[in-house]
Amino acid sequence: MYYWNDFINDINKTIQPKQTVFDAGAGDGHWRKNLPKDIKYISMDLGVGDVNVDYSHLDIKGDLRQIPLEDNSIDVIICIQVLEHLPEPWLVLKEFQRILKKGGFIYASCPQGEPQHQIPYDFFRYTKYGLKSIFETNGLAINFIIPQKGNLNKISNDITHTANHLSKLDFNSKLFGIYLKIFTKTHHLLFKYFDSKKGLDTNTIGHFIKANKI
């Protein structure tokens, strides 16, 4: 089973001192704190989708289909929970391939089974087969595609989202929402145990991807 801390650790093992890291779809740049200090960090986002995000600290504000960076200039790209918000993700991956140095890496994550969010800027959900196809078609070799937890944690995630919605409705709905939250919290370890079983990862929350430029 692979979790966010494993993904972050893998990113940090790959990035070398003084390398240039491009944060594609950076939001407010909060991922910077998870990366090594001794790098050149470049953030870019379109700056739409979430009214609660402060986009003022971005290095570049614009469309990832047209990245204003030179060919072969980036060592590592991170693209965290962004691919679903791209109306033409294949064009963005083509740009990633262009700006990456030969052998450079992309770390990405995206949902397969998350609720709609940042509406109306939410366009796609991805299976591992769709991800493999779209990356490899654009000259990016897959190192791994790993599920974000398994089937039971996906169910738990759905229940949590439902509970949060119910908590905003009438009194009885709030009580049921509280019950659902207690249920998911008390069964967390049980879900984690069974999700480690082989084959219980096809109905996942999403995927972690690592790829490199061929």
Secondary structure by P-SEA (a helix, b strand, c coil): cccaaaaaaaaaaaccccbbbbbccccccccccccccccbbbbbcccccccccccccccccccccccccccccccbbbbcccccccccaaaaaaaaaaaccccbbbbbcccccccccccccccccccaaaaaaaaaaaccccccccccccaaaaaaaaaaaaaaaaaaccaaaaaaaaaaaaaaaaaaaaaaaaaaccccccccccbbbbbbcc
